[in-house]
């Protein structure tokens, strides 16, 4: 990483915002906390239950924990050891491999590179201008203009790339296999910081709900799933919970909330007994000042999933691909708006068959078929 970019003024980063929650007085955020006990694990009863000390060497054994504790210790994402634990694979476990570039007469060689960023519910507010340094470097490396947009529709992203209108895009974890199998997407880079990456599935309940302290307590309860194509919000629980002895839809009632933020809100106010929540979406919700993480407890968490890889269209001209890769992989984005708004500062190489293996296992367990109409 020997190339530099211009630095912007760096405000309080996302992780430091969460870690500083107690000192900053996050419990006073408007609309999040009442002054009295609401009987449902609200702020007034936040000290009603004492939790054991969180052991980072034995995290699962020391659950449940208030979710702010997991944020403070970085267990909303994966670390360098988790990244190193991915077993290298030559072929993807499920579905088709990435498509290879055809003959030169089939290249896409646009004057303007259409680049989309998609990252779930909070994409528009978090990434609206965060990627400016990357866009500038792509333009410099390729000699082409870049038209950058933020999309919150997975189907629109995949369809745009399938129809050759989108040349470069990030995709959420659950959408990546659709993009590879339907649209010819080639994942190549993942945004990280100091080895931390991705996100986890957290199973959350109200902080002081003594009826739900472990997965077995979900029996007979109403549990929020985000939507039926969400990796952590539905597909992962459908695949992983049975391994833990809980059958979604049989042992507990599934209710779709629409997105992770709605799941967080719904659990907090008692619409759902618990929720299957992506730690990344939850963290963005907290960072935006819309929720106090001391209000929920996590009773179970998954291993980390790699997420949001950058993908180019497989027919993009090799010279453009070379420049796009250079802009991602050969620059240090420390101190830029990328780090300010995402708390990540570099791209590392992403191998679809290797790093997306857990998600592909989940898709296999759910008998996913890659059709644009299923997104």
Residue, then its C-alpha position, 0 to 999 in steps of 0.5 A: x500500500x504505497x500510494x497515498x490519498x488526500x486526507x479529510x478531517x476525521x471525526x469520531x470513528x464508528x467504533x469509538x462512537x460506540x465505545x464512548x457511548x457511556x461517557x457520551x451519554x448515549x442513553x439520553x438520545x431522543x426517542x430511544x430511552x424513557x426515564x422510568x422502567x417500562x417493564x420491558x427491559x427499558x432504560x429505567x431497568x437497565x441495571x436490573x440484571x447483572x451480567x458476567x464479565x465478557x471473556x474474549x477468549x470464550x465469548x460464547x460461554x459468557x453470553x448473554x451480554x448487553x450488545x454494547x459490550x460486544x461492540x466495545x470488544x469488536x465482536x460485531x465483526x471478524x478478526x485477522x484469525x477468523x480471516x486466516x481460518x478460511x480454507x482456500x478453495x478452487x471452486x465454489x461450494x454451491x452454484x457456478x464459479x465466477x465467469x471468465x472473460x471472453x474474446x476481445x470483441x465481447x469486451x465492455x469498454x464504456x466511456x463512463x464506468x457505472x459504479x454502485x454501492x449497496x449496503x442494506x438499509x443505511x447505505x444512503x446515509x452512510x455511503x452517499x459521499x464516503x467513496x469519493x476518494x475511491x471514485x477519484x482513484x478509479x478515474x485516475x487509474x482508468x482514465x474514465x469518468x465514474x458515475x457513482x450511485x447508492x442503491x438499496x435494491x439488491x434486485x436492481x443491482x443484479x439486474x443492472x449488471x446482468x443487462x450490462x448497465x452496471x460495471x462495478x458494484x458492491x453487494x451484500x453477503x446474501x446477494x453476492x451469489x445471485x450477482x455471480x450466478x445471474x449477472x457475471x459479477x467477479x468479486x475481487x476486493x473487500x473493505x477492511x480495517x487492520x484485519x477486521x472484516x464483515x459482520x456476525x448474526x446476533x440473536x437479540x432480546x430485550x436486555x432485561x428479558x429473563x425469559x430469553x437467555x439462550x437459544x432454547x428459550x426461543x421455543x414458543x416465542x415470536x422471532x423477527x427475521x428481516x426478509x426472506x432473502x437476507x443472509x443474516x436476517x433469514x437464510x443463516x438462521x434457517x441453516x444454522x439454528x437447526x444445528x443448534x437444536x432450534x427449528x425456525x418456523x416450528x419451534x418459534x414463529x417467524x415474523x418478517x420485519x422488513x429490515x434489521x432496523x425494524x427488527x431492532x426496534x420491534x424487539x425493543x418495544x416488545x413487538x417481537x420476543x427476539x430478533x435475528x439481526x446483522x451486527x453491521x446494520x445494528x452498528x450503523x443504526x447505533x452510530x447514526x444516533x438512533x438506538x442505545x445498544x445497552x437496551x438489547x442483549x445478545x444470546x448467541x452469535x455466529x462466526x463472521x461472514x465476509x460482506x460487501x465485496x467489490x465486483x466488476x462485470x466479467x466482460x469489462x475491458x482488462x485495462x479497466x479491470x486493472x485500473x479498478x483493482x489498482x484503485x482498490x488494492x494499492x491505496x491506503x485510505x486512512x484518514x479519508x471519508x472512507x475511514x471516517x464513514x465506514x471505519x475501514x481504510x483498506x481493500x484486501x483481495x477477496x476470493x469468492x470460492x474461499x471467502x464466501x464459502x459459509x454463505x454458499x453453505x447457507x444457500x445450499x441448506x436453503x435450496x436457493x435457486x439463482x433467479x432474478x425474480x427471487x431477489 
